[in-house]
Amino acid sequence: MKYVKVNAVADKDIQKIAKITVGKKLVDLRPLLETIFKKKAIDFVFSPVAHFRIKTSKGIIVIVNKKYADKAEKIVDEIAIGYEGKI
């Protein structure tokens, strides 16, 4: 399964992230994320689990392995994408 749509929310930032994560691992995403967001807006954090945090005008987007996410805007392969507090 390559792509699973979880919610019908059509947030443009989440849609862009979902497109670049197909077939990728979490650790390989930084260069791809830097093509969409400013370098300063992207953080990779190891606590409590490894995940990306991206500061946007709508809030902080979290990208994490799907086994650590209760809810997500999108799930692509093994990666969950959603806003902080909702994922």
Helices and strands as residue ranges (DSSP letters): H 12-21, G 26-28, H 30-33, G 39-41, E 42-45, E 51-56, E 59-65, G 66-68, E 74-76, E 79-83
